[in-house]
């Protein structure tokens, strides 16, 4: 379960996304005003400390894209400089550190778990002024994993020697920090973490239909009834 607040943010989420786009696709020249929100989904952090939110947005330069971010109450120890998108002032929670989620182990573990176990995105609730919770239903992407949770479950703590990426995949080198190793590609992001390699789509247009793989993350949203491939387990 994810709890949200009717808070003011500085910079705003579109401004944070524009900062990320300036590095992820520097030739695209995407401004905050040029970002159209389509949908979003979240994963649960079992510890309840890290917000894991993925934005699905449209831009004129890039088309429909998927951007996972994490929100933390303190810096992510050992994270490379390029992992931090911005710091954000949240009128309820205070200062937040906003990260490209591919570098954040909380997001990566949640993604792997949902894909492997046939799980879904987190339920979302808005915190009212009196402290009660109101379910959020509008503007959400409905995501699910295609794994079955038993035979062939992907384990985030699998031994590294058990990893064998597809022949066409060049894996990034694992670092010594205990954080994910990340390779940004033109249309996707390759993540290697604790013996698992996954590919998260960045450009959703032309990513191919969902289905045909044992472990994927697929999603639908208002105006998109056919499941879209969002992420795939590679090895």
Beta strands, then each sheet from edge to edge (+ up, - down):
strand 1: 2-5
strand 2: 9-10
strand 3: 36-43
strand 4: 51-59
strand 5: 63-72
strand 6: 84-90
strand 7: 94-100
strand 8: 124-127
strand 9: 133-135
strand 10: 142-145
strand 11: 181-184
strand 12: 188-193
strand 13: 196-201
strand 14: 216-221
strand 15: 224-233
sheet 1: 1+ 8+ 9-
sheet 2: 2+ 6- 7+ 5- 4+ 3-
sheet 3: 10+ 14- 15+ 13- 12+ 11-
end
